[in-house]
Amino acid sequence: MRSLVVSALLATALAGPAFAQARPDPELVAIAGAVKPAELGDTIHALVGFGTRHTLSDTASDTRGIGAARRWVGGRFAAFSKACGGCLVIETPEQTVTGARILKPALIQDVLAIQKGEGDPDRVVIISGHIDSRVTDVMNATSDAPGANDDGSGVAAVMEAARVLSQHKFSATIVYAVLSGEEQGLYGGKVLADDAKAHGWKVEAVLNNDIVGNTHGQDGKVENTVVRVFSEGTRPGETDKDIAARRRGGGELDAPSRNLSRYLAGVADRYLDGFRVRLIYRADRFGRGGDQGPMQDAGYPAVRVTEADENYTRQHQDLRTENGVRYGDVFEGVDLPYLAQVTRLNAVTLASLAAAPAPPTDLKIAGAVTADTVASWTAAPGATGYRVWWRETTAPAWEHSQSVPTGTTATLKGVNIDDFFFGVSSVGARGLESPVEFPGAAGAF
């Protein structure tokens, strides 16, 4: 992995903020290096081997259907836990649902592995992918539906992150989530959101990985150096007062999900050689959805991680060949070295978030009719310092920063409050940094 020191002024070009520490963190470099393409391939092969993982497929068989696949995932999580001395708790939250794509009551069950944090365990970061698969007819629960890329690739990223990160210790809790029911209506994401509320988790980040392993686009292009990260610009549940404040002071581009996406871009710039994040300022692909949606609806910062150039002949298709084109979501459509890079991005981001302090709270800025801007905030547990960020109002990413080694207030001399957007990140003892918090309800984590 390369060493890259990103200056604050260069951050816009790199699509993510620089980090406060002078050098990449050695533990995060080791985590990136521990991700193995072969492990990812073994997971996808096993998932494809269950024939179909349709939400409404067989749950009793030990060899075919979604039930067998979920039990296999649980067994793998248990093996990871044994290897780390019991550091993972396996849970299977579930709900019985009906809907437009589930005509009779059906059980939606997620499989979670919970790695409890040692310093701030109520603060939670989550990685997710969905285990269910489908063919052309979304109601066809019997035909073979390999689901190698959609979303075997996402599940493989979740499980490889669990294998690697369970060998390390973190302040915050990490949840590895394998979800069901996505293709039938994003039900697994809702089960996860409801379970998070039941646990009382303070969810700081959700990285939803859905379709992350293909590099050959339907347009013939090959893109193996870029991954897209989708994020919402405004948060749900705003009150009329919140909306009025955002209209006056800005924040349409600074929901926690948006600043989480910028954080991933910064991680890629620092830790992944020749691999970058393309930030998409939209909650999901146009007219489509994923399990990050129910998490966002519940008020949790969440993003969707997706390959750069999708191939729709390999998604939601019956297995067949027509006019020389092979249709279907088969293993051969997954690029394991590319998927390994996406997995490294996830694993390093989770580790960085879980080891860093939480973002500051109650961030306020002042400076109307003066030449300077003053930022103030409430201290974050475990923070040893802070960094104030600002950018032009038309800039997509944070451009400039000032370190604040002590205290919870900073004056930016000669920085006109009218001309910039502002934020603050917390910095820990190792120099690891939280996502940037934007002032007010619009940007509060």
N, C-alpha and C positions, 0 to 999 in steps of 0.2 A: 504494500500500500504506500502511496506517495505521501510526502509531507508537503502540505500546502498552507501557507499563511495568507489568509485573505484579508486585505485591508478593507476598512469600512467603505472607502470610496469605490472599491471594485465590486462591492456586494451586489449591486443592481445587475451588472453584467452576468454574474454567476447565479442569479435568481434566488439567492438566499442570503441571510445575514452572516457576517463573519462571527467567529466565536472569540471569547475573551482570552482563552488560554493561548500561550505563544506556540505550543506544539500540539500535534494530535495526541490524545490520551493513549498511553500504551495498552491499557486493558481493552479499549475499544478497537484498537488496531488488531489485537489478538483475537477478539471476537469475530471481526470481519474475516480474518484468516482461517478461522475454524469451520466456516460454512463449507460443506462438501457437496458438489454436484451429484455425486453418486448416491448420497443419502436422499437427495430430492428425487432422483430417478427411481429409487427403490420404493419410496412412498407412493409415487404416481402409479408405478406398475401394480402395486398391491391394490390401490383403489380401483384401477381399471379392471382388475381381476374379479371384482364383485359383479361384473356384468352390467347391472344398472344400479344407480343409487337414487333413483327417482324418489321423491318424498313419499309417494304412496305405494312404493314397492314393498316386497316381502320384508317383514321384520323378524320372522321366526327362523329362517334358514341361517345356517352357520357359514354358508359359502356364497350366497347371492342376495343382493338387495341392500337397502340402506341400513337395516338393523345390524347385519353382519359387519358392514363397513364402520358403523359407529362403535361397535364393540371392539373392533380391531384398533381404532384410534385410541379408545380408552386403554387398551392393553399396551400400546406403545407409550402413552403418557405414563402409565404405571412403571414401565421399564425405565424411562428417563428418571422417574422419581426414585426408584431403587438405586440408580447410579449416583444420585446426589444425596443419598442418605435420607430419603423421604421428604425432600423439599417441596414436592408438588402435591397438592390436594386435588383429587379428581371429583368433579361434580357434574351431574347431568340434569340441569333444569329443563322442565318440559311444560307444555300446555297442549290441551286438546282444542282444535280449532276447526271451523268451517269457513268457506268463502267461495268466491267465484271460481277458483281453481281447486277447491277442496269441497266437493259436494256433500260428502258424508264426514262426520267427525273423525279427525285423524290426529294422531299424536305427533307433535313437533318437539323433538328433543335435541338439545345442544350438548356438546361434550366440552367441558372446560378443565384446564389444568391451571391451578392457582399457585403461584410462587409468592408467598407472603413476604413483604418487605420487612427489613429489620430495624429501620429507623422511623419511617413514616408510613406504616402499613395501610392506613385508610386511603392514602393517595394511590390511584390505580392507573396503569397504562395497559392497553389491550391491543392485541393483534388478532385478527379474525379472517376466516375464509369459510366458504360454504361447501359442504360435502355432497349435497344433492346434485343430480345431473338430469338431463332431459334430451329428447329428440325433437323432431319437428312438431309433433302434436304434444303440447304441454301436458295433456291428460294421459298420455301413453306411459303406463307404469311398468310394462312388461318387456318391451323391446330393449335390446342392448343399447346402453347409453354410456359410453366409456367416460365422458367428462374429464378427459386428461388435462385439458387446459382450463375449462370452465366447469368446476373450479378446483380440479385436482392440483393445479399449480399453486393456488392460494392455500389450500390445506397443507401441501408440502412445505410451503414457506412458514406456515404457523408451526408445524411440527419440528422443522429444522431449527427454527428460532428457539423452541422449547428445549431441544437437545443441547444446543450450544449454551444458551443463557442459564440453564439450570445448573451449570457448573460454576456459576458466579453468584455473588451476593449483592443485593441492592437495597437502597433505602425504601423505595416505593414498591408496591406490589405489582407484579406482572401477571396478566391473565392471557392464556393461550386458548382461543375460542374457535371451535369447529362447529359451524352452524348448520341447521337443516331448514328446509322449507323456503329457500330464497326464490327458486323458480316458480313457486306457487303463490308468492305474494309477500316476500321479505319477512316471513314469519320468524325465522331464526334470529334476525336482528331485533325483533320486538321481544322475543323471549330473553335475549341477552340484556336488553335495556331494562326490562322489568326485574330481572335478577339483580342487576347492578343496583337498582333502587332498593330492592329488598335487603341487600347486603349493606346498604348505606355507604357504598363506595363513592369517593370523591374522584370521579373519572377525569383525568387530565388529558388523555389522548386515546383515540381509537384509530388504528391503522387497519382498514379493511382491504384485504387483497383479493381481487376478483379478476381473473383472466390476466395472469402476469407472466406467462411462459412462452408466448409465441413471438417470433421476430420477422416472419414473412407475411407481409400485408397482402390483402386481396388485390391491391393495386400493383403488386409485383415488387414493391420496395422491401428492402431488408433493413431493419432498424434494431440494432442490438446494443446501442450505447445510451438509450434514453428510455425513461419510464415516465408516464404521466401521473400526476397527483391532482385529483379533483377536490375542491373545497368550496363550501358555502361562504358567501360574503357577509350575510347578516344572520344573526342567530334567531331561533324561534322563541316565542313566548315574550316578546317585547311588549311592555306596557305602552300606553299612549304617551306617557312621560318619557320613556326610553326612546320612542320613535322621534319625538319632538327634539330631544337632545341630540340624537344622531343626525337629524336633518340640519341642525344648526352647526354642529361641530365636526361632522364627519364620522366615519366608522363603517361605511358601506362595504369597505374592502378589508375590514379588520376584525371580523368575528374570530373567536379562538380557533375555529377550524382553519381559517385562512392563515393565521400566524403559525399554526401547526404545520401547514403545508410548506411554509417558508423555512421552517426548522428542518424538515426533511431535505429540502434543497441544500441547506447549509451543510448537513451531514454528508450528502453525496459529494459536494465540492471538497470537503476536507478528507474523507476517508476512502472514497472509491475512485480508483484511477481510471480515467477514460469513461466515466459513467455519470450521467447527470439527470436531474429531475426537470421535467417540463411542467411548470405550474399551469393548471387550467382553472381559471376563475369561474367555475360553475360547479354546482353540487354533484353532478354526475354527467355522463354523456347525454347528449340532447335527446329528450324524450324517453330516457331509460333510467333504471334505478339499481340500487344495491343495498346491502345490509348496513352500510353506514347511515342510510336514511333514517331508519327508526332510532338509531343512536342520536343523530342530530335532532330529531323531533323531540327526544327526551331531554334535550339540553346539553348533551355531551359533545365536546370537541371531537370531530371525526372526519376522516378523509378517505377517499377511495384511491387505491393504488392500482393502476392498470397499464398493460403494455402500450407501447407507443403507437403501433399500427395494427389494428385488429384485422383478422381474416374471417369474414362472416360465413364462408363455406365450411368453417370448422366449428361453428357455434350453432346450437339448437337445430341440428341437422340429423336426419336418418342416415345411417351408414349406407353409402351407395356410390357408384361412379356414373356420371352423366357427361357425355360429350368430352370425355377425357379428363374431367375434373373429379377428384376424389372428395366426397363430402363426408363429414363426421369429425368428431372431436377425439382423435386417436393420439396415442403416445408420440407418434412420429412428428406430430405438430408442435411438440414442446422442445425448446432450445434450452438445454440444461445449464450451460455456462451463463446464458442471459438470466435465467431464473435464479441462479446462484447470486448474481449481482443484485437482483431485486431483493433477495432474502438477506443479503448483507446490509442493504439499506435499512430494511426493517429491523434487523437484529441490533445494529449499531444505534439506530434511533431510539429503540426501546431501552437499551442499556444507558444511553446518554440521558434520557428523560428520567429513568428510574434512579440513577445515581446523582443527578443534579437536584438542587432544591426546587420547590414549587415556584411558580411565578409569584411576584409580589401581588398584594391586594390593595384595593381602595386607591388606585392610582389617580392622581389629579394633576392637571397642569394649569398654570396661571401665567399672565403676562400681557393682558390686554392693555393697550396704549402705553406700552413700555418697549424698550429695545431688547430686553432679555426674556427668556422663558424659564419658569421655575416648575420643576416636577417634584411631587412628593408622593409617598406611598407608605403602606404598612409593611413591616418587615416579614419576610418569609422564613419559616423555621429552617435552620441549617444553612442559611445564606451567609457567606462571609464577605459579600460585596454585591454590587449591582452594576448594571450598564444601562445608560439612557441612550435610546436610539431615536433618530429622526430621519425623515425623508421628504422629498418634494411631494406635494399632494397628487401629482400625476405619476409618480414612480411606483413600479409594481412591488419593489422589495426595499428593505431598510438599507439606507445608504451611509449614514454617518453615526458615530457613537462616541460616548464619553464614559470612561470608567468612573465609578463611585466606590472607592475602597471602604469607606465608612459612612454611616448615617443613612437616612432614608429621605433625603432631599438633595436636589442638585439644581444649580443655576447655570443655564446655558447662555453665556455672555454673547451678545450680538446676534442671537438666533431669534428671529421674529416669529412669535407664536402664530401669526396670521398665515405664514407662508409654508408651513410644514405640518406633517403628522408626527406624533410622538409616541414612544412606548418605552417600557422598562423591562429588562430581564434580570433574574436573580442569578448569582454566580456562587458556586460552591467552593470548598477548599481545594479541590483538584482542578479548578478552573472550568469545570463543566457547567453548562448554562441552561436555564429554563427557556421555553418559548417566550417571545416578546408579548407582554400584556399591553393592550391599548386602553386608554383612559375610559372610565365610565362603564355603563352596562353593556355597551356595544362590544367591548373587547374583553370583558372580565372572564377569566377561566373559573 
